[in-house]
């Protein structure tokens, strides 16, 4: 599964703009010195599809091919605001309970292929 890695300092910058929910977009990992969050790209892609926003979808398309996913993702989050953040947090929480199956029908009736991203 492809991930977007956000360091603690990148999360702090996003947190200033979007609030503490940015820390709920994916699992937190730390080696005792450095900490980071891993945001599943498939969840970002799913949320972009459900938002039906051409700007967001274009940015996600760039995420999939970019060598610097983190930079593109931070720019996307800053530009799109709380709607995208809320969708990512919600979809991530739902995926925790579902164990990220190969495909999943959401509460909205949308079939998601988590592993395709």
Secondary structure in CASP SS format (residue, H / E / C, confidence):
PFRMAT SS
TARGET T0000
AUTHOR 0000-0000-0000
METHOD secondary structure of the structure
MODEL  1
X C 1.00
X C 1.00
X E 1.00
X E 1.00
X E 1.00
X E 1.00
X E 1.00
X H 1.00
X H 1.00
X H 1.00
X H 1.00
X H 1.00
X H 1.00
X H 1.00
X H 1.00
X H 1.00
X H 1.00
X H 1.00
X C 1.00
X H 1.00
X H 1.00
X H 1.00
X H 1.00
X H 1.00
X C 1.00
X C 1.00
X E 1.00
X E 1.00
X E 1.00
X E 1.00
X C 1.00
X C 1.00
X C 1.00
X C 1.00
X E 1.00
X E 1.00
X E 1.00
X E 1.00
X E 1.00
X E 1.00
X H 1.00
X H 1.00
X H 1.00
X H 1.00
X H 1.00
X H 1.00
X H 1.00
X H 1.00
X H 1.00
X H 1.00
X H 1.00
X C 1.00
X C 1.00
X H 1.00
X H 1.00
X H 1.00
X H 1.00
X H 1.00
X H 1.00
X H 1.00
X H 1.00
X H 1.00
X H 1.00
X H 1.00
X H 1.00
X C 1.00
X C 1.00
X C 1.00
X H 1.00
X H 1.00
X H 1.00
X H 1.00
X H 1.00
X H 1.00
X H 1.00
X H 1.00
X H 1.00
X H 1.00
X H 1.00
X H 1.00
X C 1.00
X H 1.00
X H 1.00
X H 1.00
X H 1.00
X H 1.00
X H 1.00
X H 1.00
X H 1.00
X H 1.00
X H 1.00
X H 1.00
X H 1.00
X H 1.00
X H 1.00
X H 1.00
X H 1.00
X H 1.00
X C 1.00
X C 1.00
X C 1.00
X C 1.00
X C 1.00
X E 1.00
X E 1.00
X C 1.00
X C 1.00
X C 1.00
X C 1.00
X C 1.00
X E 1.00
X E 1.00
X C 1.00
X H 1.00
X H 1.00
X H 1.00
X C 1.00
END
